Amino acid sequence: MAIPTNIQGKVILAAAGPGDPDLITVKATRWLQQADVVLTDRLVSNDILTSYVNPSAEIIYVGKQCRKGNSTPQEIINALMCTHALAGKLVVRLKGGDVSVFSNILDELQVLKESNIAYEIVPGVTSALGAAAYAGMPLTARGYSTAVRLMTYYKSDIVPDDYWKELASTKDTLVFYMSAETVEGIVTKLIRNGVSNDTFIAVIEQATTPLQQVHAVNIYDFEKIQDIHFLSPSLVVVGRVAALHHEFAWLKNSEERKHYFKPVATIQNNSNNNKKAHVSRA
């Protein structure tokens, strides 16, 4: 469907995909080519910004990084969206992965509706699907799993204690977002609740990027990888399908261990020398 070229005063909530710039949708790239302002997350490939964004657009980095001090507060992002849209500009709010899975889209939708600003939601490849595909793990492989649960465990009280027993007994594939720093807790909780000994766990670092690394072991052998400092972003997959990585992996682990996505502070410092990029500061 063709996108009108005369729309202004609107916000496009668009997905960039999990890392590989080729995974962005055609529709998202069309909006980027027309945008007046792009508000971009940290977990967006720089190749997308240099290849698809309108050369005259203002790029504003509004990245977040594990609730660290350099992150842009959500209220600042909301204000930027509204300020530019109410000035008659076409704003693309560009998010890593998919816009609706573990993002703050609800906050943004609420403020846009309260401000009577037109908006559109453009979906994309969420990190769970991208990471599993690039790691050779069919998430609902026949005979291994019939369902997938998308979860997070970035702090100890996010999953109630009485729920861990059910998680330990399920045959579903469990995918944990934003949980690399707490993965030991995931393993401990599941083992304590009697998870099956044919359950595997995989930590997928920087999925779909040239720096992807996959660490997959039986959950009872987790000590083999527990001392690794997993690079952000990392996704945790738990279930029998995680064992399929060893048979069907088609992308070799990177031999380099470095960040594909620049830390927030680095992006902000580098933007001072980039006339095209304007960084919001909390």
Secondary structure, DSSP 8 states (H G I E B T S, - for coil): ----S---SEEEEEE-BSS-GGGS-HHHHHHHHH-SEEEE-SSS-HHHHHHHS-TT-EEEE----TT-TTS--HHHHHHHHHHHHHTT-EEEEEESB-TTSSSSHHHHHHHHHHTT-EEEEE----HHHHHHHHTT--TT-TTT-S-EEEEE-SSTTSS-HHHHHHHHH--SEEEEES-GGGHHHHHHHHHHTT--TT-EEEEEESTTSTT-EEEEEEGGGGGGTTT----SSEEEEEEGGGGGHHHH--S---S--S-SS--HHHHHHHHTT-TTB-----
